[in-house]
Amino acid sequence: MNVSASTPIYSITPFTLLDYPHQSACILWFAGCNMRCLYCYNPEIVLGKGKLTFENVLDFLHTRKNLLDAVVFSGGECLLHKNCIEFITTVKKMGFLVKIDTNGSKPNVLQTLIHQKTIDYVALDFKSLPNTFEKITQSNLFNAFKQSLELLLSHSIAFEVRTTIHSDLISKEDLTSMIHFLEQKGYQGQYYIQYFVNEAPTLEKMGYSHRELDSESLSTASIQIVIRN
């Protein structure tokens, strides 16, 4: 592999049992993002610069062969980097399972990865519906997200949809509409809701967020709401 001398990766979480279902993994945090979500927990990653080259990452991964099952590409937005397909392909060839955490803004890159069979699992962030999407993300990328969702639904790759809820930004009624949107698209299975963590450092100063959702009443015949604390 012709590894770029650039430093796209902000940091590495060397071990997690929480970020890839039923697998041990590490997380590669890619610097930079094309959204500026008000509640973003990683402002230093989104606004900062990378510190590690991919050569650094490969050196680390070679020491984790047969110790870790998977590598999670996260951020920021990991699919923004111009060499991300090459990076992911290299990691997959090393024998690791590969998970992508994405905001869905790069459907063309996602399509290439799916067709090349170089990714095994995708976590797709569903920020909101169009009426609040621009306010929450400071971007106009909802249609790109929708394309990514439709792409994942049309293939057999394992994926999950997840949403971070701040009560000032997404109401129970908004969430109900988001669930109906997923149903209309044909999504089935678990839909993960992550409450905003009060007092966490974020991109914008956020007020107190209430935790008042009831997963049982929100779940439907085809979609099970799972609240992650």
HELIX and SHEET records of a PDB file:
HELIX    1   1 PRO A   43  LEU A   47  1                                   5    
HELIX    2   2 PHE A   54  HIS A   62  1                                   9    
HELIX    3   3 CYS A   78  LEU A   80  5                                   3    
HELIX    4   4 CYS A   84  LYS A   93  1                                  10    
HELIX    5   5 PRO A  107  GLN A  116  1                                  10    
HELIX    6   6 PRO A  130  THR A  137  1                                   8    
HELIX    7   7 PHE A  142  LEU A  153  1                                  12    
HELIX    8   8 LYS A  172  LYS A  185  1                                  14    
HELIX    9   9 SER A  215  LEU A  218  1                                   4    
SHEET    1   A 8 ILE A   9  THR A  16  0                                        
SHEET    2   A 8 ALA A  25  PHE A  30 -1                                        
SHEET    3   A 8 ALA A  70  GLY A  75  1                                        
SHEET    4   A 8 LEU A  97  THR A 102  1                                        
SHEET    5   A 8 TYR A 121  ASP A 125  1                                        
SHEET    6   A 8 ALA A 158  ILE A 165  1                                        
SHEET    7   A 8 GLY A 189  TYR A 195  1                                        
SHEET    8   A 8 ILE A 223  ARG A 228  1                                        
END                                                                             
